[in-house]
Amino acid sequence: MIRDCQSCHLRICQLSYTDYLPQHQVQYCRPQILYMLKHSDILDSGIWPEKKSGYIDTHEDVQASIPQCAPHEGVICEWAEVLWRIDQTGGDGIVLREEIDGGAREPLCSAAWRALGYAGNGPKRRKESYKHWKERKYGKKKGTKVPIKNNLVRVR
């Protein structure tokens, strides 16, 4: 089933590990981050995963556009962006990569899901750290100590 993705507005929200993601449609939403993590061995070599279908859409009378960079350059930049976003999540990002490398399918554990939520926010990077995002998104439990100026502590 295909429906609009809420974070990237493309019609690939139901992207699975076996589907194909065209390189020019990368918007860094959760399904796309999962797709790229699943194909990390191919992306590490600077090659975009190929479409598994045997259908070839080429016509002799259609002029192809001329790429502005080397074929591997865009792949390396997009893969580096994904790795940077996941590295910002610290240990939760390690858990996410281990689950995907281990062949795990959804549902992911809560730490991996949080890392994926932080990394897969769309084309723009988050302006807040993972720690602050996590506190804002999931909140602190009552009774936790919050540091205030001058080393005073307030209990919520």
N, C-alpha and C positions, 0 to 999 in steps of 0.2 A: 504494500500500500504506500503510495507516495502522497505526501502532504507538505505544505510549506513549513520550512524550519523557522522557528520563532526567533532564533538568534542571527541567522544569515539570510533569511528570506529566499533561499533557493529551494527547489523542489526535490531535495535529497535528504529530508529529515530521517527517513527510514533506511538510511544507508547502513548496510551490514558489512561484515568482514569480507564477504565474497563479491559484493558489488564493486563497481568501478567509480572512482572519483577523478574527473578530469582535473589536471593540474591548474588550469586557469580559473576553476571554480572554488579554490580553497579560500574559506572565510574563517577558519579556526573555530568552528562550533564543536560541540561534544562528539557527534558522530564522526566528524572529519578527523578529530584528534585521535579517536579510537582506530579509525581506518589507517592513519599514518603510523601509529604505534604498532599495529598488527603487521605492517609491511616495513618495519624498521630495518631488517636485514637488507632489503633492496634499496631503501633510501640512503643507507649508510654508504653505499657504493656510488651514489650520485645519479641513480636511474629511477625514473618514476615508474610505478607498477603498471604493467600493460593490461589492457582490457582483455578478458578471457574469451570473449566472443570471437567467432571467426568472421564476422561481418566487417568489411572494410568500406569506409565511406570516402571514396576518392573518385573524382571525375577529371578527365583529361582537360576539359574546357574551363575548369575553375582554377583561378590563380591563388596560390597559397600565400598567406602573409609572411613577410620576412621577419624572423625573430630578432629581437633587439639584443639578445645575449646568447651565450653558449647554452646548449641544451641542458647541461648538468648544473649550470650556475643557478637557475631558478629553483631546481630541486634542492640543492644544498642550502640555499637561503631559507626556503620554506621549512625544511627539516630542522635547521638550526633554530628557527623561531619556536617550533614546537618543543625542542629540547630545552631551550631557555625558559619557556613558560613552565615546563614541568620541573626544572631544576629550582625554580623559585619556591616550590612547595616543600622542599626539603625531604624529610622521611616519607611523607605521604606520596610524593612523586616516585620515590624508589619502590614503594609498595605497588603503585599503579603499573609501573614498567614490569615488575616481577610477575604480577598477575597476568598481564597481557602476553609477556614472553612465555609464561607457563601454559598458555593456551586457554586461560579462563575466559568464559563468556559472561555476559551480564546475568545476574546482578553482581556487581563488584562490591567489595567490602567498603565500609563507610570511609575509611582513610583514602582509598583509591578514588572513590566517588567525589570526595571533597577536592582532591587534587585535579581531577578531570573538570570539575565545575569551575575552578579557578583558571585553569589553562584554556578551557574552551569557551571563552566569553565573546568571541567575535574577532573582527579584524584589528581592533585597537587593543593595545596592551592596557592592563589595569594600572591605575595610578596609585593604588594602595598595596601595601605588602600583603603577603599571604596570611600572616598572623592577624593583621587588622581586619582583613576581609573575613577571615574565619570567625573572629569575635563579633563582627557586625552581622554576619549572616546567621550564625548559630547562637549568638549571645553567650553571656556568661551565666553560670548558675548562681542562684541566690546564695549568699554566705561566702562568696569568694572575695578575696582581698584585692582592692584596686589601689595602686599607688597614686598618691596625690603629691603636689609640690611640697618641698621641704621634708621629704621622707615620712609624711604622715600617711596613715592607712585608713581608708574608709571601707566599712563592710556594707555590702549591698543587701 
